[in-house]
Amino acid sequence: MRLGSLKLDNRYFLAPMLNITTAPYRRFCRKYQKVGLVSVPMLYTKRIEKNPESIEKDLFKIEEERPISVQLIGSDPKALKKTIDYLESYKFDVLDLNAGCPSKRAIKAKEGGYLMKDLENLKVLIQTAVKYSAKLISLKVRTGYEKPFNIKDMAKIINDSGIDFAIIHARTVKSNFHEDALDLDTVKRLKEKLTIPLVGNGDIINPISAKHFIDYTNVDALMIGRESMGNPEIFTQIHEYFTKGKRIPFEKDFVLFKKYIKIYEDLIDEFLNGISYPISNEEMKFKELKRNAIWLSKNIRNSTTVRRDLSKAKNILKLKTIIERIE
């Protein structure tokens, strides 16, 4: 599919998730299935404005992962411009503006999801990005703040903005990630009004829900986040269902678990080759392996005990000892 001038292998995107979609994680997901677009975890424009070097670790080898997006969160147009100036030297494809993050930190700072009720500042931020960035521009929104936004008004903001595509999480900011709050009707109605592509996000947990999302809303692509945690093959499962009508069951056993861990470790080593991570390469590797081992152990036999033991590991040697004992 195409997004502006960008040609993608398919319409499956990996959502940016803070402290989750790191470079090894993105490579892990792409190990099993081509993913049309992946993203660096959300970056704060205020932090970059004050200390741009602090995000270098988030951008190591980013040029190897194209097509890739960088998501920014902030409320100050001047900080956004300075961030764009800093990022222009990096080789990536999409600059994504976050207007949907529901965290308390974002709302307090009047950024992210707060912009759903501060549309004037949102328009200024979009104008700044379009004017000063040479990258494609996307906008991530939710269906509103406390209640669904006015479809006509939001469609006009997006259509008149000059951005290349929009992404919508099918919940309001206040509903956070509550399962019963998914609102595909608003997504569908917005899609009908837009003149640019719309990417849908929210509760895409398997091929059936992916197909329902597209069939109901007619969005151009799907963005998947939390359901990839512990199941890197979700993109393969969706692709096989869409292209062949084939359903690949989500299976978990300790043999597959250990296979995943070995592949993930190899990907971390490959990524760290030739770079020096700020917290040390070994510490970075330990944190990545531990976090993902906990997710990947979900649903295997005695998973509650396994996850508890993994969470207590203090170093990579202890972590590997625990993994080896799993059977």
N, C-alpha and C positions, 0 to 999 in steps of 0.2 A: 504494500500500500504506500501511498504518498502523503506526506504532511508538508505542504509547501514544496520546497525544493528537495526535501529529504525523502529518499526512497528507503523503505523498510522491508525486511524480509516477511513480516507478518503483522497482524494487528493485536499482538499480545505484548503488554508493557509490564515491567516490574516497577511497582510503586516505590518512591523514596520513603524509607523508614529510618528514623533517627536511631543511631547506634546499631542498626541491623543490616541495611543494604550496603555494606562495606565492599571494597573491591573483591576480596575473596568470595564473599557471598554472591555478588553479581556473576562472577565467573562460574561459581558452583551451579547456579540456575541455568546458565548458558551451556553448561557441560552436557545437558540432557536434551535441550531443545533450543533452537534459535529463538531469541526473544527480540521482538522488533525494536524496543527501546528500553534501556535501563536508566537508572538515575542515581546520582550521588545523594546521600542523605542530606536533609534540609540544612542549609547554612544560613547563619544570622548576619545580615548586612551590617549591623552595628558593631559586631565583633570584628568583621573583616575591615571595616573602616578604621578601627582603632589598632588592630594588630593583624594585618593581612597574612603574615607568615604563619599564623596559628592554624590556617586551614590547608597548608601545603600537604599535610599528611592525608587529607581527604581527596587530594587531586593527584597523588602519585600515579604515574603511568596511565592517566585517564585517556590519553590518545590511543592506547591499545584496545579500548573498549567501545569504540564508536560503532554504531550510533549510541550516544549517551547524553543525558540531560543533567543539568545542574539546577537544583531547586533552591531558591532564595526566599527568606522570610524577613520582613521588616516593614516599618511604617514611615520611614524618613526618606524622601526622594533623594536628598543629598547623599545619604549613606548608600543608597542604591546605585547612584551614578558612580561613586568612588569604587564600589564593589565591581561594577561592570567594567570600569577602566582596568582594575586589577586582573579580572578574569579573562580579558580579551587576549592575553598572551597564551592562554591554554587552548588546546585543540579539543573542543567538544561541539555538540551540535545544537542543543536546545537550552535556552535559559527559561526556567519555569518559575513563575511568581506564585507563592503560596498565599491564598486567601481563604484557607479552609481549616487550618490547624486549630483543634478545639482545646488545646492544653491551657491550663490556668496561666502559665507563663506568657503564652501568646496573647491571651485576652487582656491580661494586666498591662502588657506593653502596647496594646492597641494595634496588634499586627495579626497575621494569620486569619483565623476565622472572624476576628473582630471586624475585619474589613467588609464583611457581609452586611454590617449595619453602618459602615462609613464609606459609602459608595463614591463620594467625592474624592476622598484620598485615594481610594482604589484606582480611580480613573487617572489621577496624577501619577501614581506609581507605574501604571501600564504605559502611559505616555512617555515616561522617563526611560523605561526599558526599551520601548520601540524606537525611540529617538537615538539612544546612545549605544545600543548593542548591535553587533553585526550578526549575532546568532538568530536562529528562529526563536520566536517568543511564544510560550504557552502560559496559560493561566489555570491554576487549580482552585476550584471553588467548591462550596457545598450548596445544598438546595435552599439555603437561607440561614438566618441566625437563630431565632426562636421558632419561626414559622416560615413556610415557603416564600421565597422572594416573588416579586411581581415579574412574571415571565417576560412580558413585553419590555419592561425597563432593563432587565438583565440582558436580554437578547440584543437590545440596542447598544448597551455598553460594550458588549463583546464584538458585535458586528462592526461597530464604528472604531474600534480600538486599533486595528492594524496588526493584531496578533495573528499567529498562524494556526493555532488550534487551542481548544479549551478542554479541560478535564473536570469532571464533576463527580464528587462523592455523593451518593444518593441518600444523604441524611442532612439534617440541619446541624449547625454547630453545637447547639445545646443538647441535641440527642446523642452526641458523641459517637459511640459505636454500638448502641443498643440494637439488638436484633430486630425488634418489632417496629423500628423507626424507619426502615428502608422505604424510600419514596421514589419508585420508578416512574410514577405519573409525571412528576415535575421534570424528571430527566427527559422523558418522552416529549413533553410539551416544549421544553427548551430546544431540543434537537430540531423540532419542526420549524422553529423560528430562526435558527442559525444559518449563516452563509459560509461558515468554516467548519472543519471537522470537530466532532465532539467525542471525547473518550470517556467511557463509563467506568465507575469504580464503586465497590461496596458489596460485601457479602458474595463475592464470586468464589465459591468454595469447592466447586467441582465442575465437570463438563456440562451437567444438566443446568446448573444455575447460570453458567456462562452463556449457554444457548438461550435461556429464558431472558436474560438481560438484553441480549442483542435483538432477539425477536420482538420483545415488548417495546423497547425504546428506539431501536434502529440506530444506535450509536455506531460510530465508525470503527472503534477499537475498544479493547478492554484493558483496564489496569488492575493488576492483582498484587496484593501486598501480604497481609498477615497469613493467608493460607499457603504461602510458599514456605513459611517457617516450619521446618520439619518435613516438608514435602517438596523437594526441588523439582520433582517430575510433574508437578501440576500443569505446567505449560505443555508438556508432552501429552498428558491425558486430555487436555482441552483440544489440542491440535489433532490428535488421532480421532477424537469424536467428531470434530467439525469436518474433517477431510474424508474420513472413512466410515463414520458412524460406529466406530469401535470404542468400547468402554474398557479402559485399563483400570482394574481395581487398585485402590490405595492399600498396599499391603505393608505390614511392618513385622520384621522378625530380627533377631539379633545378628544374623548373617548379613542381611541388607544394611543394618545399622552400622556394623563394622566396616562394610564396604564403603558406605557414605563417608565415614570418618576418615578412612585412608585417602579417598579422593579429595576430601576437603583439605587434609593436611598437605597433600602434594600441591594443591592449588595455592595454599598459603606460602609454601616454600618457593614456588615459582614466582609469585608476586613479590616476595621480599628479596629476591635475588637482585643484588646491585643497589639496594636502597638501605638507608638507616632510619628506622622508625624512632620517633621521639621517645617513646617509653621503652625502647629496646625491642629488637626483632623477636626475641624469645618471649617477652611478656605479651607482645601483640599476638603472637601465635597461640599462646596459652589462652588468652581471653577469647580469641576467635573460636578455638576448638571447644572450649568449655561451654560457651554460649550455644553453639550449634549442636554439640553433643546432647545437651539438655533438650533442645527442641526435637532432635532426631530420634530420641529415645521414647518419645510419646507413643503409646499404644503397644510397645513391645512387652513381653512377659515381665511381670514385676516392675513395671515402669515407674510406679510411685517410689519404690525403694531405690531404683537405679538413679532416678532424677535427684533424689535427696542426696545420695552418695556423690554424684557428680557435682552438685552445688557446693559441697564441702571441700572439694579439691583446692589446694593452695598453690600448686605448681604443676607444670606439664608432666613431670614424672609421675606424680600421684594420680593425675587425670588418666594417663595412659594405663596405669596399673588397674584402675577401676574399670576402664573400658575392656581390658583384656579379660577380666573376671566375669564379664557379662556372658550369660549363656542361657 
